[in-house]
Amino acid sequence: MSLNYPILADIDEDYADYLLQLNQDDENIRFVAIMNIADEEQTELLAWLQHAVLHDSASKVRELAATRLEGWEDATSLHTLAQALSDPHENVRTAAAQSLSEIKHAESADHLATYLQHQNDFVIASILRAIRELRAEPLFETILEHVQHRNALVRKEEVSTLCWLQKQEGLATLAHIAQHDVDTEIRRTATGGLAATQVSTPEILSALHSSLTAEAWQLRVEAALTIGKLKVLDLEQPLLQQLDDPYWQVRIAVARSLGLLKSKAAIAKLQENFQHDISNLRKEVAIALGEIGGESAQHILLRHAEDPDPEVRKSIRIGLALIQEKQYVS
């Protein structure tokens, strides 16, 4: 890499000194110059930032320039940052990836699409992360190409991007990943993504059941929450069984979802969980009983109205209010 910062035509004379500073051998001088140029926030000076990202000999200058290109979504800046994802220094690659992750305009995805075919796994993963929240539907098929990628980092970003798209056509793929991927975090993300479904197909039910009974407790939590969001009554019984889960975090998610399902069958098991040491679980039990409603749930809440934890007592009052509201409406 070299210096040779370009002469910019028709720039304000107030900026002329920057070029002298940029072509100094001292990287600290160039660093300060790039910082000051970025602070100007002038489109006409962008070429110097872009040149610094790709051509400055000092990694700390390239890193700074990549960081300060955040928020600029012109085609040249986007391509500059995408190319910097292959920089030999990790700090520069990371800075470029972070700046790309902040893009906001849907059309920016079109400029970055070509990098999804890159040979470098970090580049692909970073581009997937960058376009994730843009919901780039035209790239749906290209995104799907990375479902079986050998690198878990790429698959993780692919699944996350697929979840954001919320396309019904992609849910069968998410269900397969949720059930079969070897990486627990990827399975967890895919399981949560199933909440976008409009129809609980056998594939989706199978995937949710698989995650609900998985060895990793984080997967069981995600599955329980997703079942509640979807109000999947077909999985009420497997969900009930998880109220005995050894992890209280799972029980909290299960209680919440059983409340959303209005599961009368859950009342007895929920009552048992009122004896648990974890107050957050007792709070969730109280709200779930309130959501379910009925005399049995009301009596249980009244019996535990003097719980030693003030937050639990507050949740019990909320639960009782929910039941009273249902009685009033009926």
N, C-alpha and C positions, 0 to 999 in steps of 0.2 A: 504494500500500500504506500501511497505517496501523498504529497500535499497538492500542489497545483490547483488551488481553489480558483474557480472561474471568475472572470470579470463579468459583472452583471451590467447589462446596458440599461440606460435611462433610470438609474436609481438616484435617489436624493443624495446630494453631496454630503449630507450629514452622516451617511453610512459609508463613505469612502474609506475611512480609517480601518473599518472592519477587515477589508481585504488584506491590508498590510499585516494585521494581527493574525489572520488565518494562515498566512504563509510563513509564519515564524517557526523556527525549529523547536522552540520551547512549547511542549504540549500544554503546559499550564496557561500560557498566554492564549493558545487556541481554545482551551476549555472555557476560559472567561469570555472570550469573544463569542463563542457559540451560545453561551448562557445569555449574553446581552442581546444577541441577534434574535434569539427565541423570545425574549421579553418584548421586543419590538412588535411582535405579532403582525408582521407585514408580509403579505403574499409575495411581494417582489423580492423578498430575502429568502424565500423558502429553498431556492436552489442551493444556497450555502449549507443549510441544514441537511438537505438530501445528499449533497456531496460528502459532508462530514460522516454521515451514517455509513456510506459505502467505501469511502476512500481515505479517510484520515488514518494515519499510521498508529495513533494511540487509541487503545481500546476504551479508555475512559472518556475520550472525546466522542467516539462512535456511540457509546452507551448514552451519554448525555443527549446527543442529537436525536437518537432513536426515541428517548423518553420525551423530548420536547416536541416531537412530531405528533404526539398524541392530540387528537382533536382535528387534525388536518385530514380531510377526506378527498382531496383531489387525487386524480389517478396516479400522478407521479409519486406522491407521498405514500400512497398505499403500496405501490409496487416496490418502492424503496424499502419500506418496512418488511415486506414479504421477502425480499432478497436478503435482508439482514438476518432473517431467521436461520440462515446458513453460515453466519459469521463464525470464525474459529473460536471466539471467546464467548463463554456461556453468559456472562453478564450482558453482553450486547444482544444475544439471542433472546434472553429473558425480557430485556427492555423493549425490544421490538414486538414480542408477543403480547406484552402488557398493553402497549399502545394500540395494537390492532384489536385487542379485546374490548376497547372502548368505542369502537365505531358505532354510529347510530343510524346511518342512512342505508336504506334497503339496496339502493343501486351500487353501493360499495361492494356487495357480494359478487356482483358481475365481474368486477375488476380482479377479485381474488380467486375466482373459481378455478382458473387454470392451475393454481398451486395445489389443488387437491389431487393432481396427478403427479406431484413431485416424488422423487425417490427418497427424500429425507423424511423420516417418520415424524420428527419434531416439527417440521414445516407443515405437514398435513394436519397434525393435531392442533397446532396453533391457528391454522386457518379455519378449521372446524369450530374451534372455540370462538374465533372472531365473528363468524357468521351466525352463530347459534341463536342469539336473540333477535336477529334480523328476520327470522322465519323465511328463509330463502326457498320458497316452494319450487321454483324452477330447477333447483339443484337437488331435488329429492332423490332422483335416481343415482346421481353422482355420490351423494352422501351414503346411500345404501351399499355402494361398492365396497365400503370399508367395514362392513359388518363382521367379516371373517378375518380381519387384519391380524397379522401375527403379533403386533405390538399392542399390549393392553392400553397404553396411553392413547393410541389412535382410536381404539374401540370405545374407550371411555368417552372421548369427546364426540365420537360419532353417535353414540347412544344418547348422550345429553342433547345434541343438536336435533336428533330425531324426536326426542320428547318435546322439545320446544315447538317443532313443526305441528304437532298434534294432528297429523293426517291419519284418517282412519285406515288408509292403505298401508301404513307403516306399523300398525298395532300387532299384526301377526308376527312381524319380525321382532318387535319388542317382547312379545310373549315368549318366543323361542329363546331369545337372549336371557330373559329373566329366569328361565328354567334351566338353561344349559351352559351358559358361559362359565368359564373356570374362575373368573375373577369375581369375588364377592361384591365389591363396590360397583362393578358394572351391572351385576344382577340387581343390586338394590336400586340403582338409577332406573333401569328398565322397568322394574316392578312399579315404581312410583309413576312412571310415564304411562302406565296402563290406565291411570285415572281419567285419561282423555277419551276412553272408549264410549261409544254410544250404545253398543250392544255387547253383552257379556257372552262371548262365544265360548265353546268348549275349550279352545286353546288358551283363552285368557283365564278362564276359571282354573284350568290345570296349572297355569303358571303361578297364579295367586296362591293356590293351595300348596304348591311346591315351595314357594318362598315363605309361606306361613309356617311351614314345618321344617325349614332349613336349619342347618347346624349353627349358622351365624345369627346371633340375636338381632343384629342390625337389619338383616333381611326380614326377620319375623316382624319387627316393628313396622317396616315399610309396607309389608303385605297387609298387616292389620289395619293400618291407616288407610290404605288404598281401598280395601274392602268396605270400610265405613264410608268413604267418599262416594263410592259407586252404589252403596246400599245393596250389596250382593247377598240376598237372602239365601242363595244356594250354598253359601259358605258359613252360615250361621253356626252350625254344629262344630265344624273345625275351629271356628273362632272361639266358641265357648270353652273348648278344651284348653285353649291357651291362657285362660284365666288362672291356670295352675303353673304357668311358665316359671322357671327358676329365676328369670330376670324381671325385676319390677318394671323396667322400661318397656318391656313387651306387654306386661299386664296393663299399663297405663294406656297404651295404644289400643289394646283389645277392649278395655272398658269404654273408651271413647267411641269406638265403632259400634259396639253393642248398643250403646245409647242411641246412636244414629239409626240403627236398625230397629229400634223400639222392641228389643228382644225380651219378651216376657219370660222366656226360658232361662234368661241370664240372671234373674233376680236373686235366686238362692246363692249362686256363685259370687255375685257381686257383694252380697251380704258377708260372705266369708272373707272377702278382701278388705272389709272394714276393720279387720283385726291386724292388718299388715303394719309394720313399723314405719314404712315410708309414707309420709303425710301427703306427698304429691299423688300417690296412688289413691289414697282415701278421698282426696279432693275429686279425682276423676270419677271414682265410684259414685260419689254423691251427685254429681252432675248427670252421670249416666242414668241413675235411678230416677232423677227428675225428668229426664227425656223419655224414659220408658213409661213412667206414670202408673197410676192405679193405687189401690189401697195398700197392697203389700209393700210396694216401694215407699209409700208415704210412712207407713208404720216403722219401717227400717230406719228411715231418715230421722224420724222423731226419737227413736231409741238411741241414736248416736248424736243427738243434738248438742251434747255436752262434751264433744271430742276435745282432748287437751290442746289441740292445735287451732289457733284462731282462724287461720286460712281455711282449714277444713270446715270449721263451724260456719264460716261465710258461704262456702260451697253448698253446705247442707241447706242453708236458708235459701240459696238460689234454687236448689233442687226442689224444695218444698213449694217455692213460688211458681215454678214451672208446672208442678202438679195442680196447684190451685187454679192456675190460668186455664189448664185443660178442663178442669171441672166446671169452671165458669162458662167457658165456651160451649161445652156440651149441655 
